[in-house]
Amino acid sequence: MTKPIAKMGLRKNARRIPKGVIHVQASFNNTIVTITDVRGRVVSWASAGTSGFKGTRKGTPYAAQATALNVIRTVIDQGMQRAEVMIKGPGLGRDAALRAIRRSGILLSFVRDVTPMPHNGCRPPKKRRV
Protein backbone atom coordinates (compact mmCIF):
# COMPACT_ATOMS: atom_id res chain seq x y z
CA MET A 1 0.00 0.00 0.00
CA THR A 2 1.50 3.34 -1.02
CA LYS A 3 1.14 6.60 0.83
CA PRO A 4 -0.67 9.48 -0.87
CA ILE A 5 1.72 12.26 -1.88
CA ALA A 6 1.16 15.39 0.19
CA LYS A 7 1.10 18.66 -1.71
CA MET A 8 3.76 20.92 -0.24
CA GLY A 9 3.35 24.69 -0.27
CA LEU A 10 -0.37 24.61 -1.04
CA ARG A 11 -1.32 27.24 1.53
CA LYS A 12 1.41 29.62 0.35
CA ASN A 13 0.12 29.65 -3.22
CA ALA A 14 -3.54 29.75 -2.19
CA ARG A 15 -3.16 33.11 -0.44
CA ARG A 16 -4.05 36.05 -2.71
CA ILE A 17 -2.36 39.32 -1.82
CA PRO A 18 -3.72 42.39 -3.66
CA LYS A 19 -1.59 44.88 -1.67
CA GLY A 20 1.77 44.45 0.03
CA VAL A 21 4.95 46.07 1.32
CA ILE A 22 8.31 45.65 -0.43
CA HIS A 23 11.28 45.98 1.92
CA VAL A 24 14.68 46.55 0.27
CA GLN A 25 17.71 46.25 2.54
CA ALA A 26 20.81 47.36 0.65
CA SER A 27 24.13 46.93 2.46
CA PHE A 28 27.53 47.31 0.84
CA ASN A 29 27.91 43.53 0.62
CA ASN A 30 24.42 42.28 -0.26
CA THR A 31 20.86 43.29 -1.14
CA ILE A 32 17.86 41.59 0.44
CA VAL A 33 14.34 42.15 -0.91
CA THR A 34 11.45 40.96 1.29
CA ILE A 35 7.78 41.24 0.37
CA THR A 36 5.18 41.19 3.15
CA ASP A 37 1.43 41.63 3.29
CA VAL A 38 0.06 44.77 4.97
CA ARG A 39 0.09 43.03 8.39
CA GLY A 40 3.82 42.30 8.09
CA ARG A 41 3.74 38.56 7.38
CA VAL A 42 6.46 37.55 4.90
CA VAL A 43 5.09 36.40 1.56
CA SER A 44 8.32 36.06 -0.41
CA TRP A 45 11.96 37.09 -0.20
CA ALA A 46 15.19 36.91 -2.17
CA SER A 47 18.76 38.08 -1.76
CA ALA A 48 21.63 38.51 -4.16
CA GLY A 49 23.04 35.24 -2.84
CA THR A 50 19.85 33.26 -3.55
CA SER A 51 19.70 34.88 -6.99
CA GLY A 52 22.98 33.19 -7.93
CA PHE A 53 25.61 35.82 -7.15
CA LYS A 54 28.67 35.03 -5.03
CA GLY A 55 31.33 37.06 -3.26
CA THR A 56 31.83 40.72 -4.14
CA ARG A 57 29.31 40.56 -7.00
CA LYS A 58 26.46 40.38 -4.45
CA GLY A 59 26.87 44.09 -3.66
CA THR A 60 26.53 45.30 -7.25
CA PRO A 61 23.54 47.21 -8.65
CA TYR A 62 22.95 44.48 -11.24
CA ALA A 63 22.63 41.84 -8.51
CA ALA A 64 20.08 44.06 -6.71
CA GLN A 65 18.07 44.46 -9.91
CA ALA A 66 18.05 40.71 -10.57
CA THR A 67 17.05 40.04 -6.94
CA ALA A 68 14.12 42.48 -7.10
CA LEU A 69 12.89 40.97 -10.37
CA ASN A 70 13.12 37.42 -8.94
CA VAL A 71 11.02 38.19 -5.88
CA ILE A 72 8.47 40.36 -7.74
CA ARG A 73 7.86 37.62 -10.31
CA THR A 74 6.65 35.28 -7.55
CA VAL A 75 4.24 37.78 -5.94
CA ILE A 76 2.74 38.95 -9.23
CA ASP A 77 1.69 35.31 -9.73
CA GLN A 78 -0.06 35.52 -6.33
CA GLY A 79 -2.06 38.53 -7.49
CA MET A 80 -0.23 41.54 -6.07
CA GLN A 81 -1.08 44.79 -7.86
CA ARG A 82 -0.31 47.58 -5.37
CA ALA A 83 2.65 48.00 -3.04
CA GLU A 84 4.49 50.34 -0.72
CA VAL A 85 8.30 50.38 -0.82
CA MET A 86 10.57 50.74 2.23
CA ILE A 87 14.26 51.17 1.41
CA LYS A 88 16.91 50.70 4.10
CA GLY A 89 20.69 50.95 4.00
CA PRO A 90 23.51 52.74 2.19
CA GLY A 91 24.32 50.14 -0.48
CA LEU A 92 24.74 50.43 -4.23
CA GLY A 93 21.61 48.36 -4.88
CA ARG A 94 19.09 50.93 -3.57
CA ASP A 95 18.43 52.72 -6.84
CA ALA A 96 18.77 49.65 -9.04
CA ALA A 97 16.24 47.68 -6.97
CA LEU A 98 13.80 50.60 -6.99
CA ARG A 99 14.16 50.95 -10.77
CA ALA A 100 13.41 47.23 -11.21
CA ILE A 101 10.35 47.51 -8.94
CA ARG A 102 9.00 50.50 -10.92
CA ARG A 103 9.42 48.66 -14.24
CA SER A 104 7.66 45.53 -12.96
CA GLY A 105 4.16 46.97 -13.39
CA ILE A 106 3.18 47.04 -9.70
CA LEU A 107 1.51 50.34 -8.72
CA LEU A 108 3.52 52.02 -5.95
CA SER A 109 1.57 54.05 -3.39
CA PHE A 110 4.73 55.48 -1.80
CA VAL A 111 8.48 54.98 -1.49
CA ARG A 112 9.95 55.62 1.95
CA ASP A 113 13.57 55.65 3.16
CA VAL A 114 13.69 53.89 6.54
CA THR A 115 17.48 53.88 7.02
CA PRO A 116 18.17 54.09 10.77
CA MET A 117 19.87 57.35 11.76
CA PRO A 118 21.60 57.72 15.13
CA HIS A 119 20.74 60.74 17.29
CA ASN A 120 24.42 60.98 17.97
CA GLY A 121 24.81 57.32 18.79
CA CYS A 122 27.68 55.56 20.49
CA ARG A 123 30.71 57.25 21.97
CA PRO A 124 33.67 57.05 19.56
CA PRO A 125 36.89 55.31 20.61
CA LYS A 126 39.54 57.46 22.28
CA LYS A 127 42.16 59.15 20.07
CA ARG A 128 45.30 57.20 19.19
CA ARG A 129 48.53 58.31 20.77
CA VAL A 130 51.56 57.48 18.65
ABEGO torsion letter per residue (X at the ends): XBBBBBBBGAAAAABBBABBBBBBBBBAABBBBBBBBAAGBBABBBBAAAAGBBEAAAABAAAAAAAAAAAAAAAAAAGBABBBBBBBEABAAAAAAAAAAAAAGBBBABBBBABBBBBGEBBBBBBBBX
